[in-house]
């Protein structure tokens, strides 16, 4: 449920309260923040300069800080910066003025519903496969992501290659955070695909989900299978 009435008027956030989180739950939080920004960054819309730069800066900071906070879980500066990123990643600051995607969440959430998989893990399991399935629909956006977030060299003649390298670097980051990138990594059964597909809230007249590429039931089935 999302409604203004359930949002606090003001919140005082204390990063010290996050220091007791386990490595795994810390990683889950970082990956969720990363995914929330990506859901808004991978858009069919044209570039929006400041919003794109803000998104890239957040993602790059998470790639840098994520492994550091796992090594120093009681480092106040790391926890404080990650807590602030959590706020920005979830309050739609970087989603202003654009069509948002949310297919990774829609597909991944069903792993939580059926197998009680922690949210951050469902996202790390699905995101790489989702990227592989859709990236050729807007390769320049994925190549820019690879360049700005992971430092992949991007020239017009190597757009597809750069975009794909960004996907590989994303999964490497997830693995470095100790997170699964497949069903197999988290020992999730692969026989529940039909039930998960039945639960996805396909919407609008085309009965699809997603923004950068509209995905129907067959598309989502293929993404699940890629993630096995």
N, C-alpha and C positions, 0 to 999 in steps of 0.2 A: 504494500500500500504506500502510495506517495501522495502527500497532500500538504499544503502549507501549514495546516493545523497541527501536524505531528512534528514540525521542525521547530527547534528552539529559537527564541529570539536572539539569544547570545549564548555562546559556549566558551568556557575557559578550558583549554586543552593542556594537559600536563604530560609532556613526553616521557617523564620518568615512569609513568604508569604502564608504558609499553615495554619497559626493560625486562620484565619477567616473562615475556612471550618466548616460547621455544623457537629454535631455529626454523622449524618447519612452518609454524604459524607466522613468523616474521616474513618468511619467503612468500607465503600465501598472500599476505597483505601487499608486499611489493609488486607481485605479479598482478594482483587485482588492480592496483593503481596504474600499472603499465598498460593493462588491457583497457581500462576506462579511457585513457588518453587515446589509445589506438582506435577505439570504436568511434571516436570523434575525428581523428586525423585522417583515416582512410575513408574518404568521402568522394562522391561523384562530382561535387562542386569544384569550381576553379579555386586557385590559390587565394587564401586570405592572409596577407603578409604577416601581420603581428600575431594572429592566432596560430598560424603554422609554426612560426618561430618559437612561440611560447610552448607549444606542444613538443617540438623537437628538443627544446631545452629541458623540459621535464623528463622526457624519456632518456635523454643522455645522462641526466643527473641520477636517475634510478639505476642505470647500467653501471654507473661509477660507484654509487653509495650502497647499492644492494649487497655486494660481496663484502664491503667494508663493515657494514653493521653486523653481518654474521660473524665476522672475526672479532669485533669489539661490541658485543650486544649492549653494554652499559655505557657506551659513548653518547653523552647527552646531545652533542652537536649533530651526530648522525640521526639519532632518534627524532630530534626536533625538526630537522629538515624533511625527513620522511613523513612525519606527521603533517607538516604544512603541505607537502605534495599530495598527501591523501585528501586534504580539504579541496585543493584545486582540482584534483582528478575527478572528484565526485560532485562538485557544485556547478558543473557545466560552464565554467569559465572558458575552457578551450573548445566548447561546442557551439559557441554563439554564431548564428548566421549561416549554418550549414546543415545539409542532410547528414545524419549520423547513421552508423551501420548497425551495430549491436547483434550481428549474426553469431559471432563467437560466443557471446553470452547466451543467446537463445539456444544454441546447439549444446553448449557446455552445461547449462543449467540442468538439463535432463539427466546428466551423469550424477548430479547431486540428488535429484529427485528419486532416481531408481536405485542408485548404489551408495547413497549417503557420502559421496565424494566431496571433500572440502572444496569450496568455491575456487580458491586460487589454483588448485590442482586441476580442476576441470578446464580452466582457461588455458593453462600451460599445455594441457593435453590436446586441445582443439586448435589453438591459434595457429600453429605452424601449418597444419593441414588445411585450415581455412585459407591461409595466405597462399599456399601452393595452388589452391583451387581457383582463386580469384585474381591473382596478381597480374595476369596478362590482360585483364580487362582495363587496367589503368597502370601500366608498367612504370610510367614516369613518376607517379606518386610513390610507388614502392622503391624505385631507384633513389629518389630524393631522401626517403626515409633511411635507406641503407647508407647513404653518404653522410647525412647530417647526424644520425644517431650512432652509427658504428664506424664511420670513417672509410667506407668503401668508396673507391674512386669511381666516379660516374661521368662518362662521356656519352653523347648522343648515340654513338655507334655501339656502345655496350650496355644499353639500357636494360635489356632483358637479363643479361648476366649479372649486372649490378643489383637489380631487383631481387634476383634469386639468392645472391650472396647475403642480402639483408635478411632474408628468411632464415638462412642457415645460422647467421650470427644471432638472430633472435632466439632460436632454439638452443644455441650454445650458451647464451646468457641464462636461459631457464635452467639448463643442466648445471651450470656453475652455481646457481642458487639452490641446487639440490631438488629441483622440481621435475616431475614426470613430463614427457613430451609424447607419450603414447598410452593406449590402454594397457599394453604389456608392462610398461614401466611401473604402473600402479596396481597391477594384477586385477584389472577390471574385466569381467566376462564380456565376450563379444556377441552374445546371443540375444541381447535385449534391444537391438537396433530398432525393430519395428515398434516396440512399445514406446521407445523414446521419440520416434518420429510421430507417433500418434498424439503425443503430448505437446509437441511444438506448436506455438500459437501462430500458425501461418495466417497472414492478414491481408487486408485490402482486396481489391478486385482480382488481383493476380494470384492470390493465395500463396504469397512468398514472404520471405524475411530478408533483411539486409538492405544496404544502401549503395555501396560501391558496385555491387552486383546483386540483383534480385535472385534469391535462391528458393527453388521449389523443393518438394519432398525428395525427389530423385537426387537433386544436388546435395542436399543435407545427408542423404544416405551415403553418397560417395565420399563426403568429407569424414563421416564416421569411419568408413572402411579404410580411408587413407590413414586415419589416426590409430588403427588397430596396432 
